[in-house]
Amino acid sequence: PSHTQETRGLAPRVAEAAVDLLAERRRLGLNVRLKLSYVELFGNEVTDLLEGQRVAHPEASRVLRGEFELDIESVEDVDRALARGEERKRCAETAMNDRSTRAHTLLVFRLEQSAFGSDALTVSSSLFLADLGGSERVTKSRANEEAKSAGYGSWSEYYESRRRLSETNNINQGLLALKRCIQALDERQKKGTKSIPVPYRDSRLTEVLEPALGGLARTSIVVCCSPEAVHAEETVQTLRFGEMCSCIEHVRAASADTTSGVAQALRQLDEQVQEVEGRIREKERWELRQSMRTDVVDANDESTSRVNVTEEMELGGLGAVEILPDDATLAQITEVQHAVWGQVLVGAEGEHAELEALLDRRRQLLGEA
């Protein structure tokens, strides 16, 4: 279905912001690439939705290394990739949803930045958007209605009849493994020790999400639940899970490596600033120039005071000044133009504009703009 700017989802909004960032970073003088990967996690199976190929079990970590990526230059590139992935996602009709997602999916944006030069360090940043399949109860989704027992028909018919039930089990096992990881992290935090193991390897989902869960990222969790009374039990459990997630805090020490690319870009900008300032000193000179200045004055300003030549002043002598009452009704405001001579710097106007642009780029890199 089509969406307006207000109703569009998170992925299109992120895509637009990421593409805008490409142009901004390139304007700052950085070499930037934006990549996208779209994968599906079904039990221990990992599928590249962009190409439709299943990743072998031992190679699932390749998702984290970004080996299933597509170069992105525009929002249209993302739209096409999402449409291609949606066609390959596992979806089916259940008693609760006419188009139920039957697996967990990950949409990953990876931004690579480096200063220009052969020795420039590349800084890679990733944004994972994880769409988790909803927890299911077979009594409500009726995923087990067509399931047959062994011995009725062929084995292929047996496995096919239990496909929906298998999908439900895989979804719930991944969510259960995620809950166990969150519980372990919560216990670690409460006891102030890292000796408590976190079972990231219990599922492919938690294995791929380990960098986000383990404190190597800034993580946000959006909880979706139903306001209907019939789903109250699941809603309460979901909210409790979200509450547990909100109690976990990660403090990550700043790494010097993550700022090396920015530091190198700043050094290059400083060199360019020094070079431009040198050209300004060579070209610039003082020059006497005439300009016209406009002042706003009151033509009746002199009528607001009067000198009494016969009145003695406090310090002695005649000529006391008397201030007359002025309610501004007699004011005659007028503009007066007159020539003004002064020294101005000339000869390097273009260099000054170039210098200001470099300084503006420097402020943006430092986050001061």
Disulfide bonds with the S-S distance in Angstrom:
none
